[in-house]
Amino acid sequence: MDTYMRLLGSFIAFKSVSTDPAYKQEVTDTVTWLRKVFAEEGAAVEVVEGYDNPILLARFDVDPDAPRALVYGHYDVQPADEVDGWTHDPFVISDAAERIYGRGVVDNKGQVLVHIATVIDALHAGTLAKNVTFFLEGNEETGSPHLADFIEHEKEKLSADFALVSDGEVIGDTPVIETGFRGGFNATLKLTTSSTDLHSGIYGGAVPSASHELTLLLAKLLDKEYTVMIPGFYDAVDEISPEESKALASVPFDREEYYRISGVKGLMTDNVYTATGLKPTVQITGIESGYTKEGYRNSIPANARAKLNFRLVRSQDSSTIIKLFQDWLGANIPPYVTWVLDVNDPYAGVKLNPDAPFTREAASVLEKVYGVKPVYKYSGGGLPIVTFLKEHLELEPVLVPLGNEDCNMHAVAENYSKSHLKKALAFSREFFTH
Amino acid sequence: MDTYMRLLGSFIAFKSVSTDPAYKQEVTDTVTWLRKVFAEEGAAVEVVEGYDNPILLARFDVDPDAPRALVYGHYDVQPADEVDGWTHDPFVISDAAERIYGRGVVDNKGQVLVHIATVIDALHAGTLAKNVTFFLEGNEETGSPHLADFIEHEKEKLSADFALVSDGEVIGDTPVIETGFRGGFNATLKLTTSSTDLHSGIYGGAVPSASHELTLLLAKLLDKEYTVMIPGFYDAVDEISPEESKALASVPFDREEYYRISGVKGLMTDNVYTATGLKPTVQITGIESGYTKEGYRNSIPANARAKLNFRLVRSQDSSTIIKLFQDWLGANIPPYVTWVLDVNDPYAGVKLNPDAPFTREAASVLEKVYGVKPVYKYSGGGLPIVTFLKEHLELEPVLVPLGNEDCNMHAVAENYSKSHLKKALAFSREFFTH
C-alpha cells in the first residue's frame, strides 16, 4: 500500500485530460513522470510518439522461461472541474476514511497503478514470477483512434503470452471477469435554422427554431422506452445465446443498491446486464442551444448541438450504423434546417472466451482473494484496446476489473473504496508472484 | 445628428445588462450618466429607487397650454459577448458606412435617444412645441417586474396627455404604428434523472437520461408545426376579427427579404403577422444538458435544463396558462424524473385603438416623413409598459417603432441602419416641434 499511495498522489495530480487539447502539456508531463518512475525501477522504457498522445512501454524481465503479461492501462482521464460539483480540487487526491477521491482514481490511473505498484514491490522482494510489459496509452477517453495503427506497426514490442486489463468495476464484493465489451462511436450533430438568433417576440411562431428542431429530432431518434428508432439499427444484433443468458442470470443484481449508487429512480430495462452488455444503445451525452446562463435572453436560437454516444455490440458494424444514421438524418430533418454531422473514433465491440488459460488462472486467484467465484459479465463500456489485442495481436485479453461499483467513473466525486483497493492489491500480488 | 451621435457612444458603452446581476454597477453608472445629460439641459430629473433597477424621470416644461408627452424607453440591454460571434466589442459602437453596430443601438438605447436628442436640439433652437417627460426604466429585458407597482405609487409624476413609445421595427421602408403586443412569461424547467452523471457505457441502455427526457418532453410540448400541445392553451385566444384581418392584409410582406434578414429557409405559418401578432407561441430559448465543450465526455447527464419563453395574446391570462402548463408537466413527466419549474415575470398582452388622437397625429407625421401611410400592426414582441400605461394610467400609448427590420435585436451584430435613423430623427423633430 505504501508504494501505491506514494505514487497515486503524483499520478492523479497531472490533469491528463485527453478530450480537450488545452491539456496537452499536462499529458506530456504525465508521460515524463511515468518514464522516470519505471526507469528508476530498472525497466526498459520506451516512449512512442506519432500516435497522438505518447504511448509508454515499460518492460521488466525476470525469467526467460516465465510467461509474459502485457499489462494495459491508460493514463488519460475525463475532464473534471469544481464547477461540476466537486467539493475539492479533483486533481488533488482526498484521502478520506473509507475512500480516496480524485479524477482517475479508478478510471484508470488508480487501477493500473495497482499492478504497477505490485510489480515494483515484487521486484524489490525478489518475488516477481512473471515477465511484465506495461503498455500505457493516453487516448482511451477519446476512443483510442490511433491505437490499432500503433499495434500494427509495433507488434513485436507487444509480444506476450496474454494481456491483463483492469479498467472496470466489480459487483458489490463479487469479483468479475469481463467477457465482452460494446464498441461504438461518438458523433456531434449541429442544426441551424437561421443566420442569427431571432427575437422571440417578433419572430416567435413564424419561424423554425434550432432548439425545437433538435428536440423533435432526438425524440424521434429514441422513443420513450429508449429504443433506437433508426430503421435497421438492431438488424445485426445477435440473439442472446443460452450460455450468455445463464452467465448473465448468475450475475448478482441488487436493485436498491443500484438505485443508491446511481441515484436513478427507474430502469429502462428488465435486465441491466443484458441491456448494457448485449444490447446497443445511443446516449445523448450533451445538448446545447441558445442562452443558458443566469436570467433570460428572449431569442430563438439559430443553432443547436447534440453530442451522441453510440454503444454497439460485437456483431454490429460501426460503418454500417453510421451510414444508417446519416440516411435517417437526411430523411428526418426538414428542408429548412441545415445540418452537419461529425463522427469520431469508431471501434468494434468484442466477445472473449472465459476458458482461455490465463483467464482461468485469474479466476482462481480472484476466488482465493475475494472468497467467492468471479462472475462472467458483458460490460456495457467499450475498451478499444481489447478489440485490437484480440484481432491484431491474437493475444488472450484477461479482463479483471478492480474498481468499486460506486466509484462514479466519469462523474463527480470519482472514488476508490479502500476495501476494494486492498482486495485489488491482494489479487495483483497473488497473480504476479505465482 | 450631432447631438445624437455625441450621446450614442457613451450610452452604448455602459454594459447595462439587466438579465445578469453581475452588471449592477454598470446599471448604476448608466443612470448617473443619464441624470447628468438631462440635468445639463435644464430638465427636472428624479431617480426613483426601490423598484429593482433605478427609474429615471426627466421633465421638460415649455408651455403650460401645450400637451405633454410621456416618452417611455429602457436603458437596459440584452447580454452580448464576443464569444457569441460579435466581431468587435459590442459595447463600443462601430460606425460603419451604412449602419451603426452595438448592443442596444436599436433595443432600446438608440431608439429612445432619437427622442432625447431631438428634444435637446429643439430646446436649444426654441422650437419644442410639446411638454415632455422622459420615463426610462432598467428592467424591460427582465419583464419589468416592478413597473406596475411603480406606476401605481407614482401616478402623478407620470401624468401626461399621451405616451410615446419607440421600441420596435418598421417594415422595410414602410412606417408602422403598433396596435397591440403579446404578453407572456419566462420559465426555467430543470429535470433530474440521477444523482450524478453516469458512465454511458456501463449504464447506457439501462437507466433514464435527463437529456433524453428533456427532448421527449419538449417534443410533446410543441409539435412539428410548432403548435403548443398543452390542452386548453388556445381556448382563450380570440378569433381574428374582420378589421384585424383587413389591417394585417395591408401590411406588406416580402418573403425573400424576410428570409434574407432572418436567414430562415422556411416558415411555420401562412401569415407571419397573424402568427406573431395575434397568436400565442412557446419558444425554447435555451437548452443545456451534459458535456458540450470540445471533444466528448461519455456520461449520461443527470440534469437537463430548458428556458422557455411564453408569448400570449391579450385574451389569454398568464396565471391560467401557468397552471395549465404545470398540470401538463405533472401529467407528462415520468415518475423517475424529478423536475423543478421556475416561472418569471408574467405580464398581459394589449390591444390599442388606432383612432386615438395622438396616434392619428403620429400617423400623419409618419406619412409626411416616409412618404407612405403607416401600416397598423400587431407586434409579436411584448412591452409590459404598454399594458401598464393603458390599464393603470388610462393614458393613450402611441407606439411608433423606429428601428430597421434587419436590426438583429437581441442577437449578434445588432445595428441601426443610418437611412432608418435619419427618418427616425426626422419623425421625432416633426412630431415634437408641432
HADDOCK unambig.tbl for C-alpha pairs under 7 A between the chains (distance, minus, plus):
assign (segid A and resid 19 and name CA) (segid B and resid 294 and name CA) 6.99 0.50 0.50
assign (segid A and resid 19 and name CA) (segid B and resid 295 and name CA) 4.96 0.50 0.50
assign (segid A and resid 19 and name CA) (segid B and resid 296 and name CA) 6.06 0.50 0.50
assign (segid A and resid 20 and name CA) (segid B and resid 294 and name CA) 5.83 0.50 0.50
assign (segid A and resid 20 and name CA) (segid B and resid 295 and name CA) 6.08 0.50 0.50
assign (segid A and resid 78 and name CA) (segid B and resid 297 and name CA) 6.54 0.50 0.50
assign (segid A and resid 193 and name CA) (segid B and resid 264 and name CA) 5.72 0.50 0.50
assign (segid A and resid 194 and name CA) (segid B and resid 262 and name CA) 5.97 0.50 0.50
assign (segid A and resid 194 and name CA) (segid B and resid 263 and name CA) 4.34 0.50 0.50
assign (segid A and resid 194 and name CA) (segid B and resid 264 and name CA) 4.36 0.50 0.50
assign (segid A and resid 195 and name CA) (segid B and resid 262 and name CA) 6.23 0.50 0.50
assign (segid A and resid 195 and name CA) (segid B and resid 263 and name CA) 4.40 0.50 0.50
assign (segid A and resid 195 and name CA) (segid B and resid 264 and name CA) 6.94 0.50 0.50
assign (segid A and resid 196 and name CA) (segid B and resid 262 and name CA) 6.85 0.50 0.50
assign (segid A and resid 196 and name CA) (segid B and resid 411 and name CA) 6.46 0.50 0.50
assign (segid A and resid 196 and name CA) (segid B and resid 412 and name CA) 6.68 0.50 0.50
assign (segid A and resid 197 and name CA) (segid B and resid 411 and name CA) 5.30 0.50 0.50
assign (segid A and resid 198 and name CA) (segid B and resid 411 and name CA) 6.44 0.50 0.50
assign (segid A and resid 199 and name CA) (segid B and resid 409 and name CA) 6.34 0.50 0.50
assign (segid A and resid 199 and name CA) (segid B and resid 410 and name CA) 5.89 0.50 0.50
assign (segid A and resid 200 and name CA) (segid B and resid 283 and name CA) 6.76 0.50 0.50
assign (segid A and resid 201 and name CA) (segid B and resid 311 and name CA) 6.79 0.50 0.50
assign (segid A and resid 201 and name CA) (segid B and resid 380 and name CA) 4.54 0.50 0.50
assign (segid A and resid 201 and name CA) (segid B and resid 381 and name CA) 3.60 0.50 0.50
assign (segid A and resid 201 and name CA) (segid B and resid 382 and name CA) 6.46 0.50 0.50
assign (segid A and resid 202 and name CA) (segid B and resid 276 and name CA) 6.27 0.50 0.50
assign (segid A and resid 202 and name CA) (segid B and resid 379 and name CA) 6.44 0.50 0.50
assign (segid A and resid 202 and name CA) (segid B and resid 380 and name CA) 4.53 0.50 0.50
assign (segid A and resid 202 and name CA) (segid B and resid 381 and name CA) 4.94 0.50 0.50
assign (segid A and resid 203 and name CA) (segid B and resid 276 and name CA) 6.30 0.50 0.50
assign (segid A and resid 203 and name CA) (segid B and resid 380 and name CA) 6.95 0.50 0.50
assign (segid A and resid 204 and name CA) (segid B and resid 276 and name CA) 6.06 0.50 0.50
assign (segid A and resid 204 and name CA) (segid B and resid 281 and name CA) 6.36 0.50 0.50
assign (segid A and resid 204 and name CA) (segid B and resid 283 and name CA) 6.55 0.50 0.50
assign (segid A and resid 205 and name CA) (segid B and resid 268 and name CA) 6.81 0.50 0.50
assign (segid A and resid 205 and name CA) (segid B and resid 275 and name CA) 5.54 0.50 0.50
assign (segid A and resid 205 and name CA) (segid B and resid 276 and name CA) 5.73 0.50 0.50
assign (segid A and resid 205 and name CA) (segid B and resid 281 and name CA) 5.41 0.50 0.50
assign (segid A and resid 206 and name CA) (segid B and resid 267 and name CA) 5.68 0.50 0.50
assign (segid A and resid 206 and name CA) (segid B and resid 268 and name CA) 5.11 0.50 0.50
assign (segid A and resid 206 and name CA) (segid B and resid 269 and name CA) 5.47 0.50 0.50
assign (segid A and resid 206 and name CA) (segid B and resid 272 and name CA) 5.32 0.50 0.50
assign (segid A and resid 206 and name CA) (segid B and resid 275 and name CA) 5.71 0.50 0.50
assign (segid A and resid 206 and name CA) (segid B and resid 276 and name CA) 6.31 0.50 0.50
assign (segid A and resid 207 and name CA) (segid B and resid 264 and name CA) 6.98 0.50 0.50
assign (segid A and resid 207 and name CA) (segid B and resid 266 and name CA) 6.82 0.50 0.50
assign (segid A and resid 207 and name CA) (segid B and resid 267 and name CA) 4.86 0.50 0.50
assign (segid A and resid 207 and name CA) (segid B and resid 268 and name CA) 5.41 0.50 0.50
assign (segid A and resid 208 and name CA) (segid B and resid 267 and name CA) 6.50 0.50 0.50
assign (segid A and resid 208 and name CA) (segid B and resid 268 and name CA) 6.36 0.50 0.50
assign (segid A and resid 211 and name CA) (segid B and resid 284 and name CA) 6.15 0.50 0.50
assign (segid A and resid 212 and name CA) (segid B and resid 284 and name CA) 6.38 0.50 0.50
assign (segid A and resid 215 and name CA) (segid B and resid 215 and name CA) 4.41 0.50 0.50
assign (segid A and resid 215 and name CA) (segid B and resid 216 and name CA) 6.99 0.50 0.50
assign (segid A and resid 215 and name CA) (segid B and resid 218 and name CA) 6.26 0.50 0.50
assign (segid A and resid 215 and name CA) (segid B and resid 219 and name CA) 5.54 0.50 0.50
assign (segid A and resid 216 and name CA) (segid B and resid 215 and name CA) 6.99 0.50 0.50
assign (segid A and resid 216 and name CA) (segid B and resid 219 and name CA) 4.91 0.50 0.50
assign (segid A and resid 218 and name CA) (segid B and resid 215 and name CA) 6.26 0.50 0.50
assign (segid A and resid 219 and name CA) (segid B and resid 215 and name CA) 5.54 0.50 0.50
assign (segid A and resid 219 and name CA) (segid B and resid 216 and name CA) 4.91 0.50 0.50
assign (segid A and resid 219 and name CA) (segid B and resid 219 and name CA) 6.35 0.50 0.50
assign (segid A and resid 262 and name CA) (segid B and resid 194 and name CA) 6.00 0.50 0.50
assign (segid A and resid 262 and name CA) (segid B and resid 195 and name CA) 6.25 0.50 0.50
assign (segid A and resid 262 and name CA) (segid B and resid 196 and name CA) 6.85 0.50 0.50
assign (segid A and resid 263 and name CA) (segid B and resid 194 and name CA) 4.35 0.50 0.50
assign (segid A and resid 263 and name CA) (segid B and resid 195 and name CA) 4.40 0.50 0.50
assign (segid A and resid 264 and name CA) (segid B and resid 193 and name CA) 5.73 0.50 0.50
assign (segid A and resid 264 and name CA) (segid B and resid 194 and name CA) 4.36 0.50 0.50
assign (segid A and resid 264 and name CA) (segid B and resid 195 and name CA) 6.93 0.50 0.50
assign (segid A and resid 264 and name CA) (segid B and resid 207 and name CA) 6.98 0.50 0.50
assign (segid A and resid 265 and name CA) (segid B and resid 336 and name CA) 4.70 0.50 0.50
assign (segid A and resid 266 and name CA) (segid B and resid 207 and name CA) 6.82 0.50 0.50
assign (segid A and resid 266 and name CA) (segid B and resid 208 and name CA) 7.00 0.50 0.50
assign (segid A and resid 266 and name CA) (segid B and resid 336 and name CA) 5.19 0.50 0.50
assign (segid A and resid 267 and name CA) (segid B and resid 206 and name CA) 5.69 0.50 0.50
assign (segid A and resid 267 and name CA) (segid B and resid 207 and name CA) 4.85 0.50 0.50
assign (segid A and resid 267 and name CA) (segid B and resid 208 and name CA) 6.51 0.50 0.50
assign (segid A and resid 268 and name CA) (segid B and resid 205 and name CA) 6.80 0.50 0.50
assign (segid A and resid 268 and name CA) (segid B and resid 206 and name CA) 5.10 0.50 0.50
assign (segid A and resid 268 and name CA) (segid B and resid 207 and name CA) 5.40 0.50 0.50
assign (segid A and resid 268 and name CA) (segid B and resid 208 and name CA) 6.36 0.50 0.50
assign (segid A and resid 269 and name CA) (segid B and resid 206 and name CA) 5.47 0.50 0.50
assign (segid A and resid 272 and name CA) (segid B and resid 206 and name CA) 5.34 0.50 0.50
assign (segid A and resid 275 and name CA) (segid B and resid 205 and name CA) 5.56 0.50 0.50
assign (segid A and resid 275 and name CA) (segid B and resid 206 and name CA) 5.73 0.50 0.50
assign (segid A and resid 276 and name CA) (segid B and resid 202 and name CA) 6.28 0.50 0.50
assign (segid A and resid 276 and name CA) (segid B and resid 203 and name CA) 6.32 0.50 0.50
assign (segid A and resid 276 and name CA) (segid B and resid 204 and name CA) 6.08 0.50 0.50
assign (segid A and resid 276 and name CA) (segid B and resid 205 and name CA) 5.74 0.50 0.50
assign (segid A and resid 276 and name CA) (segid B and resid 206 and name CA) 6.32 0.50 0.50
assign (segid A and resid 281 and name CA) (segid B and resid 204 and name CA) 6.36 0.50 0.50
assign (segid A and resid 281 and name CA) (segid B and resid 205 and name CA) 5.41 0.50 0.50
assign (segid A and resid 283 and name CA) (segid B and resid 200 and name CA) 6.76 0.50 0.50
assign (segid A and resid 283 and name CA) (segid B and resid 204 and name CA) 6.55 0.50 0.50
assign (segid A and resid 283 and name CA) (segid B and resid 300 and name CA) 6.68 0.50 0.50
assign (segid A and resid 284 and name CA) (segid B and resid 211 and name CA) 6.15 0.50 0.50
assign (segid A and resid 284 and name CA) (segid B and resid 212 and name CA) 6.37 0.50 0.50
assign (segid A and resid 284 and name CA) (segid B and resid 300 and name CA) 6.98 0.50 0.50
assign (segid A and resid 285 and name CA) (segid B and resid 290 and name CA) 5.50 0.50 0.50
assign (segid A and resid 285 and name CA) (segid B and resid 291 and name CA) 6.30 0.50 0.50
assign (segid A and resid 285 and name CA) (segid B and resid 298 and name CA) 6.13 0.50 0.50
assign (segid A and resid 285 and name CA) (segid B and resid 299 and name CA) 5.69 0.50 0.50
assign (segid A and resid 285 and name CA) (segid B and resid 300 and name CA) 5.45 0.50 0.50
assign (segid A and resid 285 and name CA) (segid B and resid 301 and name CA) 6.18 0.50 0.50
assign (segid A and resid 286 and name CA) (segid B and resid 289 and name CA) 5.32 0.50 0.50
assign (segid A and resid 286 and name CA) (segid B and resid 290 and name CA) 4.23 0.50 0.50
assign (segid A and resid 286 and name CA) (segid B and resid 291 and name CA) 4.73 0.50 0.50
assign (segid A and resid 286 and name CA) (segid B and resid 292 and name CA) 5.24 0.50 0.50
assign (segid A and resid 287 and name CA) (segid B and resid 287 and name CA) 6.75 0.50 0.50
assign (segid A and resid 287 and name CA) (segid B and resid 288 and name CA) 5.50 0.50 0.50
assign (segid A and resid 287 and name CA) (segid B and resid 289 and name CA) 5.11 0.50 0.50
assign (segid A and resid 287 and name CA) (segid B and resid 290 and name CA) 6.56 0.50 0.50
assign (segid A and resid 287 and name CA) (segid B and resid 292 and name CA) 6.44 0.50 0.50
assign (segid A and resid 288 and name CA) (segid B and resid 287 and name CA) 5.49 0.50 0.50
assign (segid A and resid 288 and name CA) (segid B and resid 288 and name CA) 4.83 0.50 0.50
assign (segid A and resid 288 and name CA) (segid B and resid 289 and name CA) 6.71 0.50 0.50
assign (segid A and resid 288 and name CA) (segid B and resid 292 and name CA) 6.42 0.50 0.50
assign (segid A and resid 289 and name CA) (segid B and resid 286 and name CA) 5.32 0.50 0.50
assign (segid A and resid 289 and name CA) (segid B and resid 287 and name CA) 5.11 0.50 0.50
assign (segid A and resid 289 and name CA) (segid B and resid 288 and name CA) 6.71 0.50 0.50
assign (segid A and resid 290 and name CA) (segid B and resid 285 and name CA) 5.50 0.50 0.50
assign (segid A and resid 290 and name CA) (segid B and resid 286 and name CA) 4.22 0.50 0.50
assign (segid A and resid 290 and name CA) (segid B and resid 287 and name CA) 6.56 0.50 0.50
assign (segid A and resid 291 and name CA) (segid B and resid 285 and name CA) 6.31 0.50 0.50
assign (segid A and resid 291 and name CA) (segid B and resid 286 and name CA) 4.74 0.50 0.50
assign (segid A and resid 292 and name CA) (segid B and resid 286 and name CA) 5.25 0.50 0.50
assign (segid A and resid 292 and name CA) (segid B and resid 287 and name CA) 6.45 0.50 0.50
assign (segid A and resid 292 and name CA) (segid B and resid 288 and name CA) 6.44 0.50 0.50
assign (segid A and resid 294 and name CA) (segid B and resid 19 and name CA) 6.98 0.50 0.50
assign (segid A and resid 294 and name CA) (segid B and resid 20 and name CA) 5.86 0.50 0.50
assign (segid A and resid 295 and name CA) (segid B and resid 19 and name CA) 4.96 0.50 0.50
assign (segid A and resid 295 and name CA) (segid B and resid 20 and name CA) 6.10 0.50 0.50
assign (segid A and resid 296 and name CA) (segid B and resid 19 and name CA) 6.15 0.50 0.50
assign (segid A and resid 297 and name CA) (segid B and resid 78 and name CA) 6.52 0.50 0.50
assign (segid A and resid 298 and name CA) (segid B and resid 285 and name CA) 6.12 0.50 0.50
assign (segid A and resid 298 and name CA) (segid B and resid 309 and name CA) 6.66 0.50 0.50
assign (segid A and resid 299 and name CA) (segid B and resid 285 and name CA) 5.67 0.50 0.50
assign (segid A and resid 299 and name CA) (segid B and resid 410 and name CA) 6.41 0.50 0.50
assign (segid A and resid 300 and name CA) (segid B and resid 283 and name CA) 6.68 0.50 0.50
assign (segid A and resid 300 and name CA) (segid B and resid 284 and name CA) 6.97 0.50 0.50
assign (segid A and resid 300 and name CA) (segid B and resid 285 and name CA) 5.44 0.50 0.50
assign (segid A and resid 301 and name CA) (segid B and resid 285 and name CA) 6.18 0.50 0.50
assign (segid A and resid 309 and name CA) (segid B and resid 298 and name CA) 6.67 0.50 0.50
assign (segid A and resid 311 and name CA) (segid B and resid 201 and name CA) 6.79 0.50 0.50
assign (segid A and resid 336 and name CA) (segid B and resid 265 and name CA) 4.68 0.50 0.50
assign (segid A and resid 336 and name CA) (segid B and resid 266 and name CA) 5.17 0.50 0.50
assign (segid A and resid 379 and name CA) (segid B and resid 202 and name CA) 6.48 0.50 0.50
assign (segid A and resid 380 and name CA) (segid B and resid 201 and name CA) 4.57 0.50 0.50
assign (segid A and resid 380 and name CA) (segid B and resid 202 and name CA) 4.54 0.50 0.50
assign (segid A and resid 380 and name CA) (segid B and resid 203 and name CA) 6.97 0.50 0.50
assign (segid A and resid 381 and name CA) (segid B and resid 201 and name CA) 3.61 0.50 0.50
assign (segid A and resid 381 and name CA) (segid B and resid 202 and name CA) 4.93 0.50 0.50
assign (segid A and resid 382 and name CA) (segid B and resid 201 and name CA) 6.45 0.50 0.50
assign (segid A and resid 409 and name CA) (segid B and resid 199 and name CA) 6.38 0.50 0.50
assign (segid A and resid 410 and name CA) (segid B and resid 198 and name CA) 6.98 0.50 0.50
assign (segid A and resid 410 and name CA) (segid B and resid 199 and name CA) 5.83 0.50 0.50
assign (segid A and resid 410 and name CA) (segid B and resid 299 and name CA) 6.46 0.50 0.50
assign (segid A and resid 411 and name CA) (segid B and resid 196 and name CA) 6.41 0.50 0.50
assign (segid A and resid 411 and name CA) (segid B and resid 197 and name CA) 5.32 0.50 0.50
assign (segid A and resid 411 and name CA) (segid B and resid 198 and name CA) 6.39 0.50 0.50
assign (segid A and resid 412 and name CA) (segid B and resid 196 and name CA) 6.64 0.50 0.50
